[in-house]
Amino acid sequence: MKHARLLSAMLAACMLAGSCIAPAAVSADDDYPEVPIRYGDVNLDSNVDVADAVAVARYYNMDWDLRLTDQGKIQGDVNRDGNLDDADLRQILLYIARQVEELGVPELTSEPNYQAMNLMENVTAEIVSGKEADEAFIDSQLKLTVDLFKGAAKDEQSEGKDLLVSPLSVSQALAMAANGANGTTKEEMEKLLGDTLDIDALNQYYYRYTKKLTQASGADVHLANSLWIRDNEAVIQVPEQFLQTTADYYGADAFKAPFDDSTVKDVNDWVSYHTHEMIPSLLDQINPNWIMILINALAFEAEWADPYNEYNVSDGKFHAYDRDLTAEMMYGEEYTYLEDLTATGFMKSYKGGEYSFAAILPDESVTVSDYIDSMTADSLKKLLNSKQNTKVETMLPKFKYEYSLTMNEMLKALGMKAAFSPDSADFTGLNSLGNTWIDTVLHKTFIQVDDRGTKAAAVTAIFAAGCAIEPEPPKRVYLDRPFIYMIVDNSTNLPIFIGYVLHPTEVEAE
């Protein structure tokens, strides 16, 4: 069916273009010298025609007889997303049909132009060494992972919905905020994030850990942080030390913004850019009580080390919690098996070998909810350490969904209470004027798993609120005693009448 659709599209393109060119053979690397990149010209014959479309279609459909050059693969990736796939084929067909004038989407080398003022222009991140992840850090983050996962699973917003949280994204946003906390507020946030580790230690760990994640080969992992500060020094004055710390350890951008519609656009543009457009927006409007927004954005894109071939994919039944449904199932063989007392699973590697997809299937007598309820940091650690190098036949459905969760109540339930209360929150390290608390913690995620690999993104935003300036009491002038009055020419401010009232008109008695 897929081949038929592609062939129909190519024939339609030929007719629209007015001619049909016989597909040419795709040349080997040593037949051609290196040439300047011309997107769409897959076979390096200096033309973009049906032969190039056929080559992309054959590559995407795993035609092992195809000899495609490295240069041809680069030039075939017209949308520059790192993959040669049906999206590139569609663009080439539209070009052949003269429905688009040129091919090749320029890489986004710089961020959007923000209207907000960049506060980090004069802040230079200092060199910090960081600290290598050890057992104490790993155990603390496993605990955080389980706490967040179980908390989200119990949240009423998640009932009956597919769920996805990113402990890394949540921890980055909360850690930035914790650097501006003091007293009980700080202690509770440290307990949640690091168990026995304080924020100074966590800064060191997170710095080294995230550097390692983003430098891994094979997968594209992008991590970014930002601070958005209301442009009103009467309600918020951010200490320089807070900006320096977030720059040093979290590479955070910082912007001073009016918190109006232009800021909504700026924030959404920032989120879209740093999640590779997987999460295109975060805000619809800004609450008038918000004085700072702390945001983490995370994007993950990776191809399977061993992609699924077309003949590995077919429709199959999936027994959902409320009904049976048909899904595209991907069949394969993996060699990393997982098992504990109530579940089995497997791991599938991404290209580069530094990331894997882990699937866990509870036994038939155990619901997903029951399994999550029984999960602890220790049980998760044991499961992931139970890897057996043995052949395992697998079936994995394709899936794609978005998820959103307001985390206030679950974070309070996990012990982070003081931060949400105007009466008890202490964020004087974030706002030297005080009177600042967390109004909302919003978490958004996206994931797509298919035969080529995985794309996932997460955004965690902390909206800090503050006491607005008390408006001046309205002026009051009661003319209840003798007064002067004038009639003034507004163009010159000259009175044309002036007088006073000593005895206003008296109400006659009935």
Secondary structure, DSSP 8 states (H G I E B T S, - for coil): -HHHHHHHHHHHHHHHHT----------GGGS------TT-TTSSS--SHHHHHHHHHHHTT-TT----HHHHHHH-TT-SS--SHHHHHHHHHHHTTSSS--------S----SSEEGGGG------------HHHHHHHHHHHHHHHHHHHHSGGGTTS-----HHHHHHHHHHHHTT--HHHHHHHHHHHHTT--HHHHHHHHHHHHHHHHT-SSSEEEEEEEEEEES-TTT----HHHHHHHHHHH--EEEEE--SHHHHHHHHHHHHHHTTTSS--S-S---TTEEEEEEEEEEEEEEBSS---GGGEEEEEEE-SS-EEEEEEEEEEES-EEE-SSEEEEEEEBTTSS-EEEEEEE-TTS-HHHHHHH--HHHHHHHHT--B---EEEEEE-EEEEEEEE-HHHHHHTT--GGG-TTT---TTT-TT--EEEEEEEEEEEEEE-SSEEEEEEEEEEEEEE--------------S-EEEEEEETTTTEEEEEEEESS-------
